[in-house]
Structures are given as C-alpha cells and as structure tokens.
C-alpha cells in the first residue's frame, strides 16, 4: 500500500509560480514512476508531467518550458515547479505513483490550483 501526501496548491495570479510536492510512504522498496495529472471541471484527467526513477521526464506540450518536474528518490518525493502560470492551468492536480512499470497506480487526493487575474 502506498500513501501519498500532496501539498503546495493554492491561489496565484497569472504569471505567478507555485511548487507542488508529493511525498510517498508505505511498504515498498522503490518507486518507478511519479507523476502529476490535472483535471479541470468537466474535463478528463490529463498528464502534466511524470518522471521515472532513472530521471526520464515526460511533459504535456502545454506546460513545456514553464513547468519542471524533479524528484528526490531518497525522500520518495516528487516536486513540480510551475512558473508563468496561466488561467488554463487552473485544475485539481493529482499525484500518481507506480512502483513498477505498468504496475498498479496509486493516486493522491488532489490539490487545487487556481490561477486568477
């Protein structure tokens, strides 16, 4: 079982920055993939950024150049630095973890990010 604690969401103005954190705990040895997804009202949940234990990253086109994903394997924590935020970044952001490739996905409860004028 994996428990995820997300933090860092909130209200920010257009052009501002936020840093999300996702800390994983539980009975596991290592984590293969950690990622952030987001879901806006009435829309599906989409990938924002993901990073593997080897450091390979994958970003949604809409956030490339603005968001940076990183992780601290020793702390089982992933970070998402979000800069130059736009209205369209407003959503609930969810952390997702997979212990092995194509393994079960564990989700956090989500943290709200609201970008206002």
Phi and psi in degrees as a GROMACS rama.xvg file:
@    title "Ramachandran Plot"
@    xaxis  label "Phi"
@    yaxis  label "Psi"
@TYPE xy
-123.946  131.337  UNK-2
-109.095  137.322  UNK-3
-121.698  132.209  UNK-4
-118.676  117.127  UNK-5
-101.66  146.889  UNK-6
-153.599  163.911  UNK-7
106.775  -7.75279  UNK-8
-71.2004  172.7  UNK-9
158.775  -163.714  UNK-10
-103.718  131.036  UNK-11
-144.046  152.865  UNK-12
-82.0146  158.49  UNK-13
-54.0689  133.28  UNK-14
90.4611  -8.64961  UNK-15
-82.8994  -173.876  UNK-16
-132.112  151.925  UNK-17
-143.669  155.188  UNK-18
-126.472  119.084  UNK-19
-95.643  146.381  UNK-20
-127.96  146.362  UNK-21
-136.373  114.171  UNK-22
-107.348  128.223  UNK-23
-105.61  142.206  UNK-24
-144.254  162.672  UNK-25
138.945  -163.868  UNK-26
-95.6549  85.4793  UNK-27
-153.045  161.379  UNK-28
-94.3274  -41.6894  UNK-29
-153.272  167.024  UNK-30
-119.955  127.649  UNK-31
-76.2626  -55.8623  UNK-32
-129.563  137.52  UNK-33
-127.027  138.58  UNK-34
-150.727  163.256  UNK-35
-116.288  133.678  UNK-36
-122.681  161.631  UNK-37
-140.72  152.617  UNK-38
-139.127  117.147  UNK-39
-90.6415  158.354  UNK-40
-54.6805  129.03  UNK-41
77.9812  4.66162  UNK-42
-120.188  165.891  UNK-43
-80.0057  164.361  UNK-44
-82.9192  125.174  UNK-45
-122.799  152.997  UNK-46
-65.6041  136.286  UNK-47
-103.132  -54.6585  UNK-48
-160.683  146.09  UNK-49
-141.168  152.55  UNK-50
-143.082  134.241  UNK-51
-89.8367  171.565  UNK-52
-63.0828  -25.1608  UNK-53
-84.4286  -4.11427  UNK-54
97.8497  1.21604  UNK-55
-71.4363  128.829  UNK-56
-114.311  154.463  UNK-57
-140.335  127.567  UNK-58
-122.997  148.21  UNK-59
-67.7028  145.141  UNK-60
-57.671  -34.168  UNK-61
-68.9973  -15.048  UNK-62
-115.98  -4.25575  UNK-63
-59.095  134.739  UNK-64
87.0266  -13.4287  UNK-65
-115.134  -35.8245  UNK-66
-108.323  145.451  UNK-67
-132.405  124.793  UNK-68
-98.9685  141.876  UNK-69
-149.764  164.523  UNK-70
-148.146  152.268  UNK-71
-113.305  101.123  UNK-72
-63.7198  -32.2539  UNK-73
-66.7167  -30.0265  UNK-74
-101.642  0.283082  UNK-75
50.349  45.1946  UNK-76
-128.536  138.595  UNK-77
-115.798  144.885  UNK-78
-121.896  148.974  UNK-79
-131.537  106.384  UNK-80
-86.4872  120.119  UNK-81
-115.173  115.603  UNK-82
-115.977  164.131  UNK-83
49.4991  49.1135  UNK-84
-65.6289  145.342  UNK-85
-120.105  163.205  UNK-86
-53.0655  -41.3458  UNK-87
-70.7581  -5.05933  UNK-88
-83.2461  -7.78973  UNK-89
-63.3385  124.811  UNK-90
-178.752  171.965  UNK-91
-89.1232  127.387  UNK-92
-101.774  129.689  UNK-93
-117.363  138.09  UNK-94
-90.0175  138.953  UNK-95
-130.203  138.208  UNK-96
-130.806  139.165  UNK-97
-128.153  130.111  UNK-98
-77.3721  -31.0866  UNK-99
-136.52  159.803  UNK-100
-58.1733  132.431  UNK-101
64.0873  16.647  UNK-102
-83.2444  -178.307  UNK-103
-57.9127  145.434  UNK-104
-99.9424  134.255  UNK-105
-111.97  133.297  UNK-106
-116.672  145.273  UNK-107
-81.4446  176.98  UNK-108
-84.7181  -11.4562  UNK-109
98.7801  149.677  UNK-110
-136.246  134.432  UNK-111
-80.1537  132.741  UNK-112
-119.971  122.756  UNK-113
-123.98  124.789  UNK-114
-110.504  120.682  UNK-115
-120.919  164.686  UNK-116
